[in-house]
Amino acid sequence: MAINGTVWQDPRLSNNHEDAALRNADLTRTILTFVEAQPAAVLRDHVALLVALSLDWPDRDHRYVSAATVYRILRLHNYTRKRIERLFIERSEAAQLAFAKAFNEIPIRCVISVDETHTDGGDMYRRFGRAQRGVRLELMDRNPRVLPRTSTMMAVSMGHGVLWSQTVLASTAQTGDEWRLFLHCLKSQMNLYLPGIPWELLPDSCVILYDKAGTQNEGIDAFMKANGMYHVRLPAYAPNLQPVEGVFAELKKHVRDLVYDNPRYLDNPFRLMAASVGRRTRQQITGQFQRVSNKLVLLLNKGLSGGVCAILIASWELLVIVCRIACLLCKRPRVPLQQNYESLL
């Protein structure tokens, strides 16, 4: 106070927490290394894990961060969402291409897309409202934090639409018990896969496609194998190859529309999810399978073009070597014909 007339050491910065975090070289290096090594983690909910880990750091180092601080540091260093998605695609492109080559043999009509989504209070309200310009808008909605968090497991196919859907209250510790119950109910709705029979003769909806989630571990694989449920796993961080992910995106829109029309759905989340699932049509689900099919075709064409480019590059390098050898042979000193004839005599 006596030096500069303010309570801050530097009156230009006012010693705000976000400014201190932006000037922290260790925090900046950690976040940038994190996004370069695991770009898919920034696109998901792993930032919350980073914030939770920062609680154990000493406060005197100004290392306590929030999700907003992480994204602010990323924006400061020109790491936009499109750039992070580009890094993610480059890292997972090889695994997705290998999966596309193996999965291309399976007809899309035989695939059952299975996954899980979570819904809480933040997913039940519309993000934007309408109000007069210059007039303060005060929403009298319920606090979304006190609403229960639900977990919805769904299985969809191209020919049958929604085969089975199950909604339970999400517990703090996720286990595979809900998945075993879901798969047990799904078994009665799907067709049986018979090994050794050509794909053209197999019935629809006989192959389960699901990702590498933590609850879908080797125990779930053993459970499906023991019950004769043929399954295929997606590569890590490949939601663009899962048709049910697009179905879940539309499902969240129906949830917000239903709550907007009738707020009483907030008191019964199971009825809300059942009504949202009932709004899904077979045509919309078929469109999601067609989207994934087009994505697989693009991956295969890109891999084919990459192989052709590799062959062309190798041919070009061979041609360059041949030209260099020819140039070296042309530069050798020529022996006159008369000297050559005398040497033979």
N, C-alpha and C positions, 0 to 999 in steps of 0.2 A: 504494500500500500504506500509506503514511504518512497519507494523507488519510482514506480510508474503510475501511481494513483489508482490502481485496480487490484483486485484480489488474485489476478492471474499472473503467472511468471512471464508469459508472452501475451500481451493484450491483443495481438493480431489474430492468434488462434483461439483465444479464450479457453484453451486447454480442454476442448470438448473430447469426449471419449472417441467419437468416430475419427477425429483428426489424429489422435494418438495412435489408433489402430492402423490408420493409413500410413503413418510414419514408422511403424514397427517393421523393421527389415526381416526379422525372423518369422513373423506372422505372414507377411507378404510372400516370402520364399516358400513357406509351408503350403499356402493355398495354391500358388502357381505350380508347384511340384505335384500337388494333389490332382489338379485339373489336367495336367499333362499326362500323368500316369494312369489315372482312372477318370476319363471324361464322363463316362456313363453315371458315375456316382454323383456328380453335380446335378445331373438331370433328374435324379430321383430324390429320395428323402435322406440321403447320407449326410447332407449338410447339418441336419439336426443332431446326428451322431458327433460330428465335429464340434458343435456347440456344447454338447454334453461333456465331451472330453475336456473342453477348455475350462470347465468349472473347477477342475483340480489344479489349475495353474495359479501361481501366486498373483494376487491383485496388484502388487507393487510393480510388476512388469507390464501392466496394462494389456494383458493377453486375453482377457475375457472378451469373447466375441459373440455376435448374434448372427442369425442367417442374413439379415440385412447388411451387416458389415462384410460378410464373405462375398456377397454379390456386389457390394460397392467396390471392393478391391478388384474383383474380376472386371467390372466395367471400367475401372480406372486404367487397367492394362489391356483394354480393347478385347476382352474375352466376352463377346456377345453369345447369345444362345445359339445362333447359327454357326458360329465358329466352334463352339463346344460340340454341337451336333456333328460338325464336319470331322472333328477329331475322333468322336465316338464311331462314326461310320468307317473311318480309315482303320481303326484298331480292330473292329469286328467284321470287316468285309471278308477276310480270308476264311474265318469260321463260318460265316453265313453262306459263302460260295460252296464250301465243302458240304454243308447241310443241304443246300439246294440241289447239288448233284445226286446226293443219296435219296433225297425226298422226292425227286422228280419221277421216280419209278412208281410212286403211290398215286392212284387217281384221287383227285380232290373230293370226289363224292364219297370216298371211304373214310375221310378224316373227320374226327370229332375234336373240336377245339375246346380245351378245358383250362380254366384259370380261376383266379379269386380276386375280388376287389373289396376294398374297405370304404365304408360310407360313414361320415360323422356329421356334426352340425355344420361344418364349413362347406359341405357339399349340398346342403338342403336349401340354401338361400341363393337367389340370383345375385350375381356380382354387381350389376349395375341397375340403378333405378331411374325414375323420371321425377323431376321437380322443376319449378319455375326458376328462371335465372335470377340470381341474387337473393333467393329465399333459402334459408337454412332448412335442410331436410333432416328431420328427426324420425328415425325408424323406431317403432314400438314393438319390434319382434322380440321373441324370446332369445335368451342368451344361448348361442349355439354350442358353447362349451359344456353345458350340462346335458346335452342330448346324448343318448347312448350311441356307441360306435358298433356298427354291425359289419359282419363279414359275409359276402355273398359269393358262393361258388356256383358256376354255371358251365353247362356243356351244350354246345351248339353244333349243328351240322348243316351242310348245304341243302340237303333234301328234306330234312325234318324240322328245321328251325331250332327251337329250344327243346333239347331232349330232357334236361333235368336242371332244376335250380334249387338251391338250398341257402337259407339265410339264418345265421346264428349270431349271438352277441359275441363280439370280439373280446377275448380275454387278454390279460396282460402277458401271459406266457403262451405262445402259439405252439400247438402240438399237432400231431398227425391224426388224432382221433376223429376230428371233423371230416378230414379227407377220407378216412376209411369208411365212415358212414355215407359220405357222398358217393364214393365209388361203388359201394355196395348197392345203393339205390340206382346208380347209373347202369349197372350191369344188366338189370332187367329191361332197360330201355334200348340198349345198343344191340347190334348183331354180333354174331360170333365170328372171329377170325380163324380160318382153317389154314394152317401152314402147309406149304407145298402146292397149293392151288394157285393158278395164275390170277393176277389182279383183275382181269376182265371177267372172271367167273365169281369173284367174291361179292358179297352183298354190300349195300351202302352202310355207312356209319359203323365201321368195325375196327378202326384204328384211333387210338387216343393220342392227341398231340398236346403236350404241356411243357412248361418251362422248368428251369432249375431253381425253383424257390427253396427256401430253407426248410419249410415243412414238407416239401415233396422230395424226401430223401430216399436213400436206398431201401429203407423199410417199406415205403409206399411202392417202390418198384417191385420188391419181393411180394407184396400183397397182390398187386395186379398180375404178376406172373403166376402166382398160385391159383388165382381165380380165372385164368385163361383170358386176360384182357391185354391184347397186344397194344403196345404203347411206343411212342417215339418222343425223344426229348429234344427241345430246341437248344441251340447254342446259347451261351451266356449273353445276357443283355441284347436280346433280339425280339423286342415287342412288336416290331414292324412285320414280323413273319407269323404273328399269332392273330387269327381272325377275331377271336373273342375280345381282344383289346379294343377294337373299333366298336364292338357291341357294348362294352362297358362305357365307352365315351358317350354313346347315345343314351345309355341307361341313366347316367348322371343328369343329362338334360331333362329326361322325363321326371326324375325325382324332384328337380327344382320347379318344374311346371306344376306338378301335383301339389307340392307344398304351397306354391303361390296361389293356386285356386282354392285349396282347402287346407288351412293350417292345422286341422285336427289330425292330419297324418303324422304330425310330430309326436303325438302320444302313442302311436302304434307303428313302430318302424318296420315290423314284419309285414303288415298290411300295405305299407308304403312301397316296399321293395317288390311285393307280389303284384301290385298294380302297375309298377314301372316295368316289370318283366312282361306283363301281359300286353303292354303297348308295342312290344317288338314284333315286327312282321317277318315272315319268311323271306320276302323280297329284300328287306334291309340286311338280313343275315347273309343271304346269298351274295349281296354286293360286297360284303366284307371278305368273303372267300374269294371272290373274283379279284379283289384288290390284292390279296396275298398271292394269288396265282400270277397276276401281272408282275408283281415284285420278284417272284422266283424266276420268271422268264427274263426279266432285265438282268438279274444276277448271272444267269447262265449265259446270256448273250455277251455280257461284259467279260465273263471268264473266257468265253470263246474268242472274243476280240483280243483279250490280253494274250492268249496263247498264240494267236496269229501274229500279233505284234512281236512277241518273243521270237518266233520263227523268222520274221522279217529282219529283226535286229541281228540275229545270229547270221543270217544270210548276208546282210550288209557288212558285218564285221569280217566274214570270210572273203567277200569280194574285195574289201580294202586290203586284206593281207595278200591276196593274189596280185592286186595292182602294185603293191609295194615290191613284191618279188619281181614282177615284170619290169618295174622301173630300175631295180638294181641290176637286172640282167642287161637292160639297154645301156646302162652307164659303164659297162665293162669295156676296156680298151680293145679295139678291133685289130687283128693282125693282118697286115697287107697280104694279098693273094700271092705275090711273088715270093715273099719271105716264107710263106707257108709251103710253097712248092719246093723251094730250095731246101727247106728242113726235111722234107720227105725224101729228097734225093740223097 
